[in-house]
């Protein structure tokens, strides 16, 4: 049961990553709008059909999410790297308070 749930979670995660990547890079979509009319005999006939191709631009928020996801976790830092990051953050805070 747990293995099946893990596979499902992995599949969902991959689908979400794929969708996020698509949104981050932009994509094209084709829209079809059909208008029907009923005749006196009770038949439904296609009156108009409009097909348009739209380009969805890249989404900066989605791109930022992908970039943030690929960053190294702080838990993987060595003690030396943590100290360097601490000093950088302290400098940044000091500069913003001035």
C-alpha positions as CSV (number, residue, x, y, z in Angstrom):
1,X,0.0,0.0,0.0
2,X,2.8,2.4,1.0
3,X,4.7,1.6,-2.2
4,X,1.6,2.3,-4.3
5,X,1.1,5.7,-2.5
6,X,4.8,6.6,-3.1
7,X,4.5,5.8,-6.8
8,X,1.3,8.0,-7.0
9,X,3.0,10.8,-5.2
10,X,6.0,10.6,-7.5
11,X,3.7,10.6,-10.6
12,X,1.9,13.7,-9.3
13,X,5.1,15.5,-8.5
14,X,6.4,14.8,-12.0
15,X,3.2,16.1,-13.5
16,X,3.3,19.2,-11.4
17,X,7.0,19.8,-12.4
18,X,6.1,19.4,-16.0
19,X,3.2,21.8,-15.8
20,X,5.3,24.3,-13.9
21,X,8.1,24.1,-16.5
22,X,5.5,24.6,-19.3
23,X,4.1,27.7,-17.5
24,X,7.6,29.1,-16.8
25,X,8.7,28.8,-20.4
26,X,5.4,29.8,-22.1
27,X,3.4,27.8,-24.5
28,X,0.9,28.0,-27.4
29,X,-2.7,26.8,-27.2
30,X,-5.4,26.4,-29.8
31,X,-8.9,27.4,-28.9
32,X,-12.0,26.3,-30.9
33,X,-15.3,28.0,-30.5
34,X,-18.3,26.4,-32.2
35,X,-21.7,27.9,-32.5
36,X,-24.7,25.7,-33.3
37,X,-28.2,26.4,-34.4
38,X,-31.3,24.3,-34.3
39,X,-33.4,23.8,-37.5
40,X,-37.1,23.5,-37.9
41,X,-36.7,19.8,-38.4
42,X,-35.1,19.5,-35.0
43,X,-31.6,19.0,-36.3
44,X,-28.6,20.8,-34.8
45,X,-26.2,22.2,-37.3
46,X,-22.9,23.9,-37.0
47,X,-23.3,27.6,-37.8
48,X,-19.8,29.0,-37.0
49,X,-16.5,27.5,-36.1
50,X,-13.6,29.8,-35.0
51,X,-10.2,28.4,-34.3
52,X,-7.6,30.7,-32.8
53,X,-4.0,30.0,-31.7
54,X,-2.9,31.9,-28.6
55,X,0.6,32.3,-27.2
56,X,0.7,32.2,-23.4
57,X,3.8,34.2,-22.3
58,X,6.4,32.8,-19.8
59,X,5.4,33.3,-16.2
60,X,8.1,34.9,-14.0
61,X,6.6,33.4,-10.8
62,X,6.7,29.9,-12.1
63,X,10.3,30.4,-13.3
64,X,11.2,31.7,-9.8
65,X,9.6,28.6,-8.2
66,X,11.7,26.3,-10.5
67,X,14.9,28.2,-9.6
68,X,14.1,28.1,-5.9
69,X,13.4,24.4,-6.1
70,X,16.8,23.7,-7.5
71,X,18.8,25.6,-4.8
72,X,20.9,23.7,-2.3
73,X,19.2,23.2,1.0
74,X,20.8,25.0,4.0
75,X,20.8,21.7,5.8
76,X,23.4,20.5,3.3
77,X,25.8,23.3,4.1
78,X,29.1,22.7,5.9
79,X,29.8,24.7,9.1
80,X,32.1,27.0,7.1
81,X,29.4,27.6,4.4
82,X,26.9,28.4,7.2
83,X,29.2,30.9,8.7
84,X,29.8,32.6,5.4
85,X,26.0,32.8,4.8
86,X,25.5,34.1,8.3
87,X,28.0,36.9,7.7
88,X,26.5,37.7,4.3
89,X,23.0,38.0,5.8
90,X,24.3,40.2,8.7
91,X,26.0,42.5,6.2
92,X,22.7,42.7,4.2
93,X,20.7,43.5,7.2
94,X,23.1,46.2,8.3
95,X,23.1,47.8,4.9
96,X,19.2,47.9,4.8
97,X,18.9,49.4,8.2
98,X,21.1,52.4,7.2
